[in-house]
Amino acid sequence: MTVLLLYGGRSAEHEVSIDSAITVYKALVQLSHQVVLIGISYEGKWYLQHTIERPIRCTNALHLIPGDGVYSHEGKLQIDVAFATTHGTGGEDGDLQGLCRLCNIALCGCDTVSSALGMHKALSCELFARQAIPTVKSIVVDAEQDLEDLAYFQDICHLLGKKLFIKPECGGSSIGVCALSNAKPSEFIHAVMTARLYSERVLVQQLIENMYEAECGILRTKDGQLIIAGPARVIDIGKAEDGWLSYRHKYGPINTAHLKIPSDIKDDIALKIRAYALQAFQAIACDGYARIDFFVQDETIYLNEINTFPGMTEKSHYPQLLFSEGYSLEAVLESLLHDALKRFSLAQNRVYHAPSC
């Protein structure tokens, strides 16, 4: 099988995406698949690559033709299915998914709608609430909101308190995030402005203290079953420095957060987390795979977010979660490739013409 591997992108998670691609590439080669590499530059342009390099080599530009596929200067790229490690904006938010759909490319993982919902945290939380899945109380700050309005800041503190967690409403990997233990107007403005660098809208949440983070991974197997891996507890050695699982503690060279497997989470709490993870996966109509993150404070569980393109680096938690259930990365990829081709075939066989009158 020939697999198109997409990575990079116009995203703050560009570098993580390349790390994920390296890991996935090795596994695909191990499975004896032919791999066609496409690097997406910081400008969002697609280039054919011979090897995975930093920076992406911008010398062999590609063209996409709706209804047909991807072309280089030598002609159409002959591929069977695509796998993307494009984390963050442009690659995980529905844009890439819609583009692949338009160009008749079978893509592993979630579709346009579920990807968009997963990336836009306020929207996904609204759907989770309808399923009675507990989430952290939050407020969305729109791009037009005047941050100098003291009354607005006071209203937020009245609703959420002065312990605030501020992050991009559309983003991931803890980029652009700030925790305020006793928010002051100037600190609030600075935190929101930082988050606005990465997202048009900003999510302001209650800061959940004295909690630990837990994660579940979900995979649709070849036989169509949904495997729920975890929950596993996140051990963040550097949490005291930042107060949350930060970007540098996810991907940095030292004090990197890791999973405790098997977990020491109480059985009744673990069962609830697994149930919420499955509900969340289904609430936004995910397909293929996802990682679902939680906060646990004493006996209270909060669903934090769902990741529809979870990291696949050597340090990433999703592969570790599935490995704990007996699924190697190679087995995970085989399931995802099979699922993508199956869904693509179903889409191709749908009727797209109105019945004759």
C-alpha atoms as a printed R data frame, in Angstrom:
    type eleno elety resid chain resno       x      y       z
1   ATOM     1    CA   MET     A     1   0.000  0.000   0.000
2   ATOM     2    CA   THR     A     2   1.232  3.511  -0.762
3   ATOM     3    CA   VAL     A     3   0.692  5.923   2.120
4   ATOM     4    CA   LEU     A     4   0.876  9.693   1.799
5   ATOM     5    CA   LEU     A     5   2.424 11.093   4.995
6   ATOM     6    CA   LEU     A     6   1.609 14.769   5.599
7   ATOM     7    CA   TYR     A     7   3.416 16.833   8.223
8   ATOM     8    CA   GLY     A     8   4.483 20.339   9.201
9   ATOM     9    CA   GLY     A     9   1.940 23.048   8.499
10  ATOM    10    CA   ARG     A    10   1.165 26.652   9.296
11  ATOM    11    CA   SER     A    11   0.873 25.967  13.006
12  ATOM    12    CA   ALA     A    12   2.580 26.632  16.322
13  ATOM    13    CA   GLU     A    13   2.855 22.832  16.552
14  ATOM    14    CA   HIS     A    14   4.893 22.579  13.333
15  ATOM    15    CA   GLU     A    15   7.991 21.145  15.038
16  ATOM    16    CA   VAL     A    16   6.004 18.582  17.047
17  ATOM    17    CA   SER     A    17   4.335 17.548  13.796
18  ATOM    18    CA   ILE     A    18   7.720 16.739  12.260
19  ATOM    19    CA   ASP     A    19   8.679 14.668  15.314
20  ATOM    20    CA   SER     A    20   5.422 12.721  14.993
21  ATOM    21    CA   ALA     A    21   6.053 12.176  11.279
22  ATOM    22    CA   ILE     A    22   9.484 10.676  11.953
23  ATOM    23    CA   THR     A    23   7.989  8.105  14.333
24  ATOM    24    CA   VAL     A    24   5.072  7.267  12.024
25  ATOM    25    CA   TYR     A    25   7.359  6.995   8.992
26  ATOM    26    CA   LYS     A    26   9.528  4.383  10.712
27  ATOM    27    CA   ALA     A    27   6.455  2.335  11.657
28  ATOM    28    CA   LEU     A    28   4.990  2.506   8.131
29  ATOM    29    CA   VAL     A    29   8.290  1.327   6.640
30  ATOM    30    CA   GLN     A    30   8.368 -1.473   9.212
31  ATOM    31    CA   LEU     A    31   4.950 -2.510   7.882
32  ATOM    32    CA   SER     A    32   6.423 -2.620   4.338
33  ATOM    33    CA   HIS     A    33   4.264  0.240   3.050
34  ATOM    34    CA   GLN     A    34   5.535  2.634   0.409
35  ATOM    35    CA   VAL     A    35   5.577  6.142   1.880
36  ATOM    36    CA   VAL     A    36   5.238  9.391  -0.061
37  ATOM    37    CA   LEU     A    37   6.351 12.364   2.044
38  ATOM    38    CA   ILE     A    38   4.702 15.769   1.833
39  ATOM    39    CA   GLY     A    39   6.030 18.576   3.993
40  ATOM    40    CA   ILE     A    40   3.803 21.594   4.546
41  ATOM    41    CA   SER     A    41   5.767 24.804   5.064
42  ATOM    42    CA   TYR     A    42   5.089 27.510   7.637
43  ATOM    43    CA   GLU     A    43   3.423 29.386   4.768
44  ATOM    44    CA   GLY     A    44   1.031 26.481   4.214
45  ATOM    45    CA   LYS     A    45   2.522 25.368   0.891
46  ATOM    46    CA   TRP     A    46   2.866 21.664   0.050
47  ATOM    47    CA   TYR     A    47   6.211 20.238  -1.102
48  ATOM    48    CA   LEU     A    48   7.272 16.724  -2.067
49  ATOM    49    CA   GLN     A    49  10.072 15.469   0.198
50  ATOM    50    CA   HIS     A    50  12.616 12.671  -0.229
51  ATOM    51    CA   THR     A    51  13.453 12.516   3.477
52  ATOM    52    CA   ILE     A    52  12.052 14.138   6.612
53  ATOM    53    CA   GLU     A    53  14.249 17.161   7.269
54  ATOM    54    CA   ARG     A    54  14.290 20.410   9.223
55  ATOM    55    CA   PRO     A    55  13.480 22.856   7.795
56  ATOM    56    CA   ILE     A    56  11.118 21.426   5.210
57  ATOM    57    CA   ARG     A    57  12.752 21.541   1.780
58  ATOM    58    CA   CYS     A    58  10.699 23.975  -0.331
59  ATOM    59    CA   THR     A    59  11.863 22.990  -3.823
60  ATOM    60    CA   ASN     A    60   9.272 20.628  -5.316
61  ATOM    61    CA   ALA     A    61   5.907 22.353  -5.033
62  ATOM    62    CA   LEU     A    62   2.711 20.346  -5.335
63  ATOM    63    CA   HIS     A    63  -0.717 21.166  -6.724
64  ATOM    64    CA   LEU     A    64  -4.073 19.833  -5.592
65  ATOM    65    CA   ILE     A    65  -6.941 19.344  -7.997
66  ATOM    66    CA   PRO     A    66 -10.430 18.970  -6.481
67  ATOM    67    CA   GLY     A    67 -12.003 15.654  -7.377
68  ATOM    68    CA   ASP     A    68  -8.678 14.268  -8.571
69  ATOM    69    CA   GLY     A    69  -5.694 14.348  -6.222
70  ATOM    70    CA   VAL     A    70  -2.162 15.674  -5.730
71  ATOM    71    CA   TYR     A    71   0.215 16.513  -8.587
72  ATOM    72    CA   SER     A    72   3.935 17.218  -8.795
73  ATOM    73    CA   HIS     A    73   5.722 18.476 -11.916
74  ATOM    74    CA   GLU     A    74   6.098 14.807 -12.935
75  ATOM    75    CA   GLY     A    75   2.392 14.036 -12.745
76  ATOM    76    CA   LYS     A    76  -0.201 12.688 -10.323
77  ATOM    77    CA   LEU     A    77   0.998 11.106  -7.076
78  ATOM    78    CA   GLN     A    78  -0.298  7.543  -6.990
79  ATOM    79    CA   ILE     A    79  -1.412  6.918  -3.409
80  ATOM    80    CA   ASP     A    80  -3.926  4.696  -1.635
81  ATOM    81    CA   VAL     A    81  -4.445  6.541   1.625
82  ATOM    82    CA   ALA     A    82  -3.089  9.502   3.596
83  ATOM    83    CA   PHE     A    83  -1.946  9.836   7.189
84  ATOM    84    CA   ALA     A    84  -1.363 13.288   8.663
85  ATOM    85    CA   THR     A    85   0.580 14.321  11.739
86  ATOM    86    CA   THR     A    86  -0.393 17.960  11.225
87  ATOM    87    CA   HIS     A    87  -1.198 19.006  14.778
88  ATOM    88    CA   GLY     A    88  -2.923 22.311  15.499
89  ATOM    89    CA   THR     A    89  -4.415 24.958  13.227
90  ATOM    90    CA   GLY     A    90  -4.749 24.160   9.555
91  ATOM    91    CA   GLY     A    91  -4.139 20.461  10.052
92  ATOM    92    CA   GLU     A    92  -6.262 19.343  12.992
93  ATOM    93    CA   ASP     A    93  -9.134 21.831  12.802
94  ATOM    94    CA   GLY     A    94 -11.006 20.498   9.773
95  ATOM    95    CA   ASP     A    95  -9.172 22.486   7.081
96  ATOM    96    CA   LEU     A    96  -6.936 19.626   5.936
97  ATOM    97    CA   GLN     A    97  -9.743 17.103   6.333
98  ATOM    98    CA   GLY     A    98 -12.038 19.111   4.073
99  ATOM    99    CA   LEU     A    99  -9.285 19.623   1.524
100 ATOM   100    CA   CYS     A   100  -8.565 15.889   1.351
101 ATOM   101    CA   ARG     A   101 -12.272 15.191   0.972
102 ATOM   102    CA   LEU     A   102 -12.507 17.643  -1.937
103 ATOM   103    CA   CYS     A   103  -9.456 16.113  -3.600
104 ATOM   104    CA   ASN     A   104 -10.710 12.537  -3.254
105 ATOM   105    CA   ILE     A   105  -7.998 11.493  -0.795
106 ATOM   106    CA   ALA     A   106  -8.743  8.889   1.884
107 ATOM   107    CA   LEU     A   107  -7.452 10.337   5.176
108 ATOM   108    CA   CYS     A   108  -6.968  8.518   8.484
109 ATOM   109    CA   GLY     A   109  -8.787  9.816  11.531
110 ATOM   110    CA   CYS     A   110 -11.605 12.251  12.103
111 ATOM   111    CA   ASP     A   111 -13.511 14.046   9.367
112 ATOM   112    CA   THR     A   112 -14.004 17.772   8.821
113 ATOM   113    CA   VAL     A   113 -16.805 18.284  11.348
114 ATOM   114    CA   SER     A   114 -15.384 16.284  14.259
115 ATOM   115    CA   SER     A   115 -11.920 17.776  13.727
116 ATOM   116    CA   ALA     A   116 -13.314 21.315  13.806
117 ATOM   117    CA   LEU     A   117 -15.350 20.589  16.922
118 ATOM   118    CA   GLY     A   118 -12.400 18.962  18.657
119 ATOM   119    CA   MET     A   119 -10.141 21.928  17.992
120 ATOM   120    CA   HIS     A   120 -12.693 24.572  19.002
121 ATOM   121    CA   LYS     A   121 -12.883 23.859  22.709
122 ATOM   122    CA   ALA     A   122 -15.902 26.032  23.495
123 ATOM   123    CA   LEU     A   123 -18.002 24.278  20.849
124 ATOM   124    CA   SER     A   124 -16.989 20.786  21.916
125 ATOM   125    CA   CYS     A   125 -17.664 21.596  25.574
126 ATOM   126    CA   GLU     A   126 -21.201 22.673  24.678
127 ATOM   127    CA   LEU     A   127 -21.795 19.280  23.081
128 ATOM   128    CA   PHE     A   128 -20.192 17.479  26.014
129 ATOM   129    CA   ALA     A   129 -22.513 19.322  28.401
130 ATOM   130    CA   ARG     A   130 -25.521 18.020  26.450
131 ATOM   131    CA   GLN     A   131 -24.255 14.506  27.191
132 ATOM   132    CA   ALA     A   132 -23.891 15.373  30.901
133 ATOM   133    CA   ILE     A   133 -20.100 15.138  30.664
134 ATOM   134    CA   PRO     A   134 -18.619 17.457  33.311
135 ATOM   135    CA   THR     A   135 -16.308 20.184  32.001
136 ATOM   136    CA   VAL     A   136 -14.538 23.137  33.580
137 ATOM   137    CA   LYS     A   137 -16.682 26.261  33.874
138 ATOM   138    CA   SER     A   138 -15.546 28.720  31.217
139 ATOM   139    CA   ILE     A   139 -16.212 31.938  29.283
140 ATOM   140    CA   VAL     A   140 -15.244 32.764  25.698
141 ATOM   141    CA   VAL     A   141 -13.566 36.110  25.032
142 ATOM   142    CA   ASP     A   142 -14.308 37.232  21.470
143 ATOM   143    CA   ALA     A   143 -11.786 39.061  19.310
144 ATOM   144    CA   GLU     A   144 -13.838 42.291  19.494
145 ATOM   145    CA   GLN     A   145 -14.001 42.355  23.293
146 ATOM   146    CA   ASP     A   146 -12.518 45.483  24.887
147 ATOM   147    CA   LEU     A   147 -10.083 44.138  27.474
148 ATOM   148    CA   GLU     A   148  -9.675 47.564  29.077
149 ATOM   149    CA   ASP     A   149 -13.306 47.375  30.231
150 ATOM   150    CA   LEU     A   150 -12.895 46.879  33.991
151 ATOM   151    CA   ALA     A   151 -16.545 45.896  34.412
152 ATOM   152    CA   TYR     A   152 -16.002 42.990  31.992
153 ATOM   153    CA   PHE     A   153 -13.049 41.721  34.027
154 ATOM   154    CA   GLN     A   154 -15.074 42.030  37.231
155 ATOM   155    CA   ASP     A   155 -17.955 40.074  35.666
156 ATOM   156    CA   ILE     A   156 -15.578 37.243  34.771
157 ATOM   157    CA   CYS     A   157 -14.171 37.153  38.298
158 ATOM   158    CA   HIS     A   158 -17.709 37.145  39.704
159 ATOM   159    CA   LEU     A   159 -18.588 34.088  37.602
160 ATOM   160    CA   LEU     A   160 -15.302 32.178  37.739
161 ATOM   161    CA   GLY     A   161 -13.378 33.607  40.659
162 ATOM   162    CA   LYS     A   162  -9.907 35.155  40.511
163 ATOM   163    CA   LYS     A   163  -8.097 31.870  39.935
164 ATOM   164    CA   LEU     A   164  -8.157 31.693  36.146
165 ATOM   165    CA   PHE     A   165  -6.760 29.474  33.413
166 ATOM   166    CA   ILE     A   166  -6.512 31.258  30.061
167 ATOM   167    CA   LYS     A   167  -5.792 29.558  26.738
168 ATOM   168    CA   PRO     A   168  -6.479 29.805  22.999
169 ATOM   169    CA   GLU     A   169  -9.984 28.578  22.218
170 ATOM   170    CA   CYS     A   170  -8.585 26.969  19.062
171 ATOM   171    CA   GLY     A   171  -5.184 25.434  19.724
172 ATOM   172    CA   GLY     A   172  -3.228 22.699  21.429
173 ATOM   173    CA   SER     A   173  -0.002 21.507  23.079
174 ATOM   174    CA   SER     A   174  -0.454 24.063  25.895
175 ATOM   175    CA   ILE     A   175   0.832 26.848  23.635
176 ATOM   176    CA   GLY     A   176  -0.307 30.363  24.580
177 ATOM   177    CA   VAL     A   177  -1.582 29.209  27.969
178 ATOM   178    CA   CYS     A   178  -1.410 31.123  31.260
179 ATOM   179    CA   ALA     A   179  -2.535 30.365  34.817
180 ATOM   180    CA   LEU     A   180  -3.407 33.229  37.194
181 ATOM   181    CA   SER     A   181  -3.676 32.366  40.878
182 ATOM   182    CA   ASN     A   182  -5.071 35.787  41.848
183 ATOM   183    CA   ALA     A   183  -5.961 37.594  38.633
184 ATOM   184    CA   LYS     A   184  -5.409 41.328  38.357
185 ATOM   185    CA   PRO     A   185  -6.725 43.377  35.393
186 ATOM   186    CA   SER     A   186  -3.261 43.913  33.901
187 ATOM   187    CA   GLU     A   187  -2.376 40.212  34.221
188 ATOM   188    CA   PHE     A   188  -5.691 39.222  32.672
189 ATOM   189    CA   ILE     A   189  -5.142 41.535  29.691
190 ATOM   190    CA   HIS     A   190  -1.610 40.219  29.151
191 ATOM   191    CA   ALA     A   191  -2.754 36.580  29.338
192 ATOM   192    CA   VAL     A   192  -5.623 37.108  26.892
193 ATOM   193    CA   MET     A   193  -3.386 39.026  24.478
194 ATOM   194    CA   THR     A   194  -0.870 36.170  24.594
195 ATOM   195    CA   ALA     A   195  -3.587 33.623  23.816
196 ATOM   196    CA   ARG     A   196  -4.857 35.854  20.978
197 ATOM   197    CA   LEU     A   197  -1.532 35.405  19.227
198 ATOM   198    CA   TYR     A   198  -2.615 31.822  18.520
199 ATOM   199    CA   SER     A   199  -6.406 31.990  18.340
200 ATOM   200    CA   GLU     A   200  -9.043 34.570  17.441
201 ATOM   201    CA   ARG     A   201 -11.142 33.601  20.448
202 ATOM   202    CA   VAL     A   202  -9.824 32.936  23.950
203 ATOM   203    CA   LEU     A   203 -11.133 30.545  26.576
204 ATOM   204    CA   VAL     A   204 -11.119 31.711  30.209
205 ATOM   205    CA   GLN     A   205 -11.675 28.899  32.710
206 ATOM   206    CA   GLN     A   206 -11.699 28.331  36.416
207 ATOM   207    CA   LEU     A   207  -8.236 27.261  37.532
208 ATOM   208    CA   ILE     A   208  -8.588 23.758  38.963
209 ATOM   209    CA   GLU     A   209  -6.021 23.386  41.731
210 ATOM   210    CA   ASN     A   210  -4.845 20.344  43.684
211 ATOM   211    CA   MET     A   211  -5.711 18.045  40.828
212 ATOM   212    CA   TYR     A   212  -3.963 15.516  38.627
213 ATOM   213    CA   GLU     A   213  -4.351 14.956  34.900
214 ATOM   214    CA   ALA     A   214  -5.490 11.674  33.376
215 ATOM   215    CA   GLU     A   215  -5.706 10.546  29.772
216 ATOM   216    CA   CYS     A   216  -7.531  7.962  27.690
217 ATOM   217    CA   GLY     A   217  -6.814  6.838  24.152
218 ATOM   218    CA   ILE     A   218  -9.460  5.491  21.791
219 ATOM   219    CA   LEU     A   219  -8.868  3.432  18.642
220 ATOM   220    CA   ARG     A   220 -11.268  1.941  16.123
221 ATOM   221    CA   THR     A   221  -9.851 -1.471  15.263
222 ATOM   222    CA   LYS     A   222 -10.053 -3.349  11.960
223 ATOM   223    CA   ASP     A   223 -13.206 -5.154  13.088
224 ATOM   224    CA   GLY     A   224 -14.902 -1.843  13.908
225 ATOM   225    CA   GLN     A   225 -14.630 -2.124  17.681
226 ATOM   226    CA   LEU     A   226 -13.680  0.881  19.806
227 ATOM   227    CA   ILE     A   227 -10.793  0.184  22.169
228 ATOM   228    CA   ILE     A   228 -10.550  2.472  25.206
229 ATOM   229    CA   ALA     A   229  -7.028  2.566  26.623
230 ATOM   230    CA   GLY     A   230  -6.440  3.970  30.084
231 ATOM   231    CA   PRO     A   231  -6.995  6.085  31.967
232 ATOM   232    CA   ALA     A   232  -3.388  6.658  32.862
233 ATOM   233    CA   ARG     A   233  -2.207  9.284  35.283
234 ATOM   234    CA   VAL     A   234   0.092 12.034  34.000
235 ATOM   235    CA   ILE     A   235   3.211 12.454  36.119
236 ATOM   236    CA   ASP     A   236   4.487 15.987  35.560
237 ATOM   237    CA   ILE     A   237   7.738 16.464  37.448
238 ATOM   238    CA   GLY     A   238   7.929 20.139  36.505
239 ATOM   239    CA   LYS     A   239   4.327 21.027  37.341
240 ATOM   240    CA   ALA     A   240   5.392 23.117  40.327
241 ATOM   241    CA   GLU     A   241   7.234 25.481  37.971
242 ATOM   242    CA   ASP     A   242   4.295 26.312  35.684
243 ATOM   243    CA   GLY     A   243   1.251 25.022  37.563
244 ATOM   244    CA   TRP     A   244   0.022 22.979  34.603
245 ATOM   245    CA   LEU     A   245   1.262 20.558  31.951
246 ATOM   246    CA   SER     A   246   3.152 23.061  29.812
247 ATOM   247    CA   TYR     A   247   4.587 22.784  26.295
248 ATOM   248    CA   ARG     A   248   8.143 22.426  27.579
249 ATOM   249    CA   HIS     A   249   7.145 19.659  29.976
250 ATOM   250    CA   LYS     A   250   5.375 17.826  27.153
251 ATOM   251    CA   TYR     A   251   8.214 18.067  24.648
252 ATOM   252    CA   GLY     A   252  11.293 19.458  26.402
253 ATOM   253    CA   PRO     A   253  14.571 17.564  26.825
254 ATOM   254    CA   ILE     A   254  14.381 17.331  30.645
255 ATOM   255    CA   ASN     A   255  11.668 16.884  33.286
256 ATOM   256    CA   THR     A   256   9.326 15.620  30.573
257 ATOM   257    CA   ALA     A   257   5.879 14.547  31.730
258 ATOM   258    CA   HIS     A   258   5.117 10.844  31.424
259 ATOM   259    CA   LEU     A   259   2.303  8.399  32.079
260 ATOM   260    CA   LYS     A   260   2.027  6.120  35.067
261 ATOM   261    CA   ILE     A   261   0.996  2.739  33.663
262 ATOM   262    CA   PRO     A   262  -0.555  0.846  35.320
263 ATOM   263    CA   SER     A   263  -2.310  3.744  36.969
264 ATOM   264    CA   ASP     A   264  -3.067  4.266  40.648
265 ATOM   265    CA   ILE     A   265  -6.445  5.858  39.832
266 ATOM   266    CA   LYS     A   266  -9.268  4.445  41.927
267 ATOM   267    CA   ASP     A   267 -11.361  1.850  40.102
268 ATOM   268    CA   ASP     A   268 -14.632  3.778  40.357
269 ATOM   269    CA   ILE     A   269 -12.991  6.991  39.106
270 ATOM   270    CA   ALA     A   270 -11.279  5.106  36.271
271 ATOM   271    CA   LEU     A   271 -14.580  3.583  35.137
272 ATOM   272    CA   LYS     A   272 -16.217  7.014  35.020
273 ATOM   273    CA   ILE     A   273 -13.303  8.478  33.066
274 ATOM   274    CA   ARG     A   274 -13.496  5.656  30.504
275 ATOM   275    CA   ALA     A   275 -17.243  6.183  30.129
276 ATOM   276    CA   TYR     A   276 -16.809  9.947  29.679
277 ATOM   277    CA   ALA     A   277 -14.031  9.368  27.129
278 ATOM   278    CA   LEU     A   278 -16.267  7.167  24.992
279 ATOM   279    CA   GLN     A   279 -19.176  9.610  25.318
280 ATOM   280    CA   ALA     A   280 -16.951 12.502  24.241
281 ATOM   281    CA   PHE     A   281 -15.611 10.547  21.261
282 ATOM   282    CA   GLN     A   282 -19.149  9.825  20.118
283 ATOM   283    CA   ALA     A   283 -20.550 13.270  20.986
284 ATOM   284    CA   ILE     A   284 -18.498 14.984  18.276
285 ATOM   285    CA   ALA     A   285 -18.691 11.975  15.905
286 ATOM   286    CA   CYS     A   286 -14.989 11.093  15.989
287 ATOM   287    CA   ASP     A   287 -13.569  8.354  13.830
288 ATOM   288    CA   GLY     A   288 -10.334  6.416  13.834
289 ATOM   289    CA   TYR     A   289  -8.627  7.639  16.958
290 ATOM   290    CA   ALA     A   290  -8.411 10.354  19.596
291 ATOM   291    CA   ARG     A   291  -6.907 11.145  22.980
292 ATOM   292    CA   ILE     A   292  -9.159 12.536  25.691
293 ATOM   293    CA   ASP     A   293  -7.687 14.501  28.610
294 ATOM   294    CA   PHE     A   294  -9.171 14.944  32.076
295 ATOM   295    CA   PHE     A   295  -8.607 16.819  35.330
296 ATOM   296    CA   VAL     A   296  -9.332 14.907  38.539
297 ATOM   297    CA   GLN     A   297  -9.763 16.836  41.785
298 ATOM   298    CA   ASP     A   298 -10.490 14.521  44.725
299 ATOM   299    CA   GLU     A   299 -13.565 12.599  43.487
300 ATOM   300    CA   THR     A   300 -14.551 15.186  40.868
301 ATOM   301    CA   ILE     A   301 -13.781 14.600  37.189
302 ATOM   302    CA   TYR     A   302 -13.579 17.319  34.523
303 ATOM   303    CA   LEU     A   303 -13.137 16.602  30.829
304 ATOM   304    CA   ASN     A   304 -10.462 19.040  29.695
305 ATOM   305    CA   GLU     A   305 -10.243 18.477  25.931
306 ATOM   306    CA   ILE     A   306 -10.242 15.961  23.108
307 ATOM   307    CA   ASN     A   307  -7.367 15.655  20.636
308 ATOM   308    CA   THR     A   308  -8.387 14.324  17.229
309 ATOM   309    CA   PHE     A   309  -4.787 14.158  15.907
310 ATOM   310    CA   PRO     A   310  -2.877 13.112  19.048
311 ATOM   311    CA   GLY     A   311   0.900 13.308  19.065
312 ATOM   312    CA   MET     A   312   2.848 10.350  17.721
313 ATOM   313    CA   THR     A   313   6.363 11.278  18.855
314 ATOM   314    CA   GLU     A   314   8.532  8.890  20.837
315 ATOM   315    CA   LYS     A   315   7.420 10.726  23.991
316 ATOM   316    CA   SER     A   316   3.741 11.019  23.055
317 ATOM   317    CA   HIS     A   317   1.128  9.560  25.353
318 ATOM   318    CA   TYR     A   318  -1.337  8.147  22.822
319 ATOM   319    CA   PRO     A   319   0.966  5.353  21.548
320 ATOM   320    CA   GLN     A   320   1.850  4.491  25.156
321 ATOM   321    CA   LEU     A   321  -1.813  4.226  26.116
322 ATOM   322    CA   LEU     A   322  -2.578  1.853  23.243
323 ATOM   323    CA   PHE     A   323   0.579 -0.161  23.896
324 ATOM   324    CA   SER     A   324  -0.721 -0.800  27.423
325 ATOM   325    CA   GLU     A   325  -3.707 -2.516  25.775
326 ATOM   326    CA   GLY     A   326  -1.484 -4.677  23.590
327 ATOM   327    CA   TYR     A   327  -1.451 -2.497  20.449
328 ATOM   328    CA   SER     A   328   1.937 -1.609  19.013
329 ATOM   329    CA   LEU     A   329   2.241  1.563  16.944
330 ATOM   330    CA   GLU     A   330   2.324 -0.630  13.841
331 ATOM   331    CA   ALA     A   331  -0.970 -2.274  14.865
332 ATOM   332    CA   VAL     A   332  -2.517  1.132  15.560
333 ATOM   333    CA   LEU     A   333  -1.504  2.420  12.129
334 ATOM   334    CA   GLU     A   334  -2.815 -0.688  10.362
335 ATOM   335    CA   SER     A   335  -6.193 -0.203  12.053
336 ATOM   336    CA   LEU     A   336  -6.301  3.472  11.068
337 ATOM   337    CA   LEU     A   337  -5.342  2.801   7.451
338 ATOM   338    CA   HIS     A   338  -8.025  0.106   7.209
339 ATOM   339    CA   ASP     A   339 -10.634  2.385   8.791
340 ATOM   340    CA   ALA     A   340  -9.807  5.261   6.432
341 ATOM   341    CA   LEU     A   341 -10.115  3.091   3.330
342 ATOM   342    CA   LYS     A   342 -13.381  1.599   4.548
343 ATOM   343    CA   ARG     A   343 -14.952  5.025   5.179
344 ATOM   344    CA   PHE     A   344 -13.595  6.339   1.866
345 ATOM   345    CA   SER     A   345 -15.198  3.420   0.020
346 ATOM   346    CA   LEU     A   346 -18.536  4.087   1.686
347 ATOM   347    CA   ALA     A   347 -18.339  7.767   0.708
348 ATOM   348    CA   GLN     A   348 -17.537  6.840  -2.890
349 ATOM   349    CA   ASN     A   349 -20.582  4.579  -3.069
350 ATOM   350    CA   ARG     A   350 -23.036  7.189  -1.820
351 ATOM   351    CA   VAL     A   351 -25.604  8.533  -4.260
352 ATOM   352    CA   TYR     A   352 -24.826 12.109  -5.288
353 ATOM   353    CA   HIS     A   353 -27.589 12.574  -7.846
354 ATOM   354    CA   ALA     A   354 -31.167 13.565  -7.159
355 ATOM   355    CA   PRO     A   355 -33.762 10.937  -8.142
356 ATOM   356    CA   SER     A   356 -35.501 11.494 -11.441
357 ATOM   357    CA   CYS     A   357 -38.967 13.026 -11.225
